[in-house]
Amino acid sequence: MSNTNNDTSDIKKAAEQADNQQIEKNLNDDKNVDTPEKLSEEEQTSFIDEELRTDK
């Protein structure tokens, strides 16, 4: 992977398409970051089988 100045990079595209008003709104939203979001049933994953854990 090279670190060249390529004008078609994803970062440059994202910067050009950034919506200043949406960014400001996102920054001003009073989001509680100390509590986890509720996951949908599809997003939830099961943990490792308790019998297989080696960190106990």
MORA-V273774 format. One record per residue. N is the residue number from 1. SS is DSSP state (~ for helix, > for strand, _ for the rest). PHI is phi in whole degrees, 0 to 359 (999 if undefined). Layout:
n:N ss:SS phi:PHI
n:N ss:SS phi:PHI
This chain:
n:1 ss:_ phi:999
n:2 ss:_ phi:258
n:3 ss:_ phi:246
n:4 ss:_ phi:259
n:5 ss:_ phi:272
n:6 ss:_ phi:259
n:7 ss:_ phi:295
n:8 ss:_ phi:261
n:9 ss:_ phi:294
n:10 ss:~ phi:298
n:11 ss:~ phi:295
n:12 ss:~ phi:296
n:13 ss:~ phi:299
n:14 ss:~ phi:295
n:15 ss:~ phi:294
n:16 ss:~ phi:290
n:17 ss:_ phi:263
n:18 ss:_ phi:295
n:19 ss:_ phi:258
n:20 ss:~ phi:303
n:21 ss:~ phi:293
n:22 ss:~ phi:292
n:23 ss:~ phi:298
n:24 ss:~ phi:298
n:25 ss:~ phi:298
n:26 ss:~ phi:298
n:27 ss:~ phi:289
n:28 ss:~ phi:272
n:29 ss:_ phi:299
n:30 ss:_ phi:272
n:31 ss:_ phi:262
n:32 ss:_ phi:274
n:33 ss:_ phi:266
n:34 ss:_ phi:272
n:35 ss:_ phi:245
n:36 ss:_ phi:290
n:37 ss:_ phi:285
n:38 ss:_ phi:285
n:39 ss:_ phi:264
n:40 ss:_ phi:288
n:41 ss:_ phi:300
n:42 ss:_ phi:290
n:43 ss:_ phi:280
n:44 ss:_ phi:286
n:45 ss:_ phi:238
n:46 ss:_ phi:282
n:47 ss:_ phi:277
n:48 ss:_ phi:300
n:49 ss:_ phi:305
n:50 ss:~ phi:305
n:51 ss:~ phi:290
n:52 ss:~ phi:268
n:53 ss:_ phi:294
n:54 ss:_ phi:246
n:55 ss:_ phi:263
n:56 ss:_ phi:270
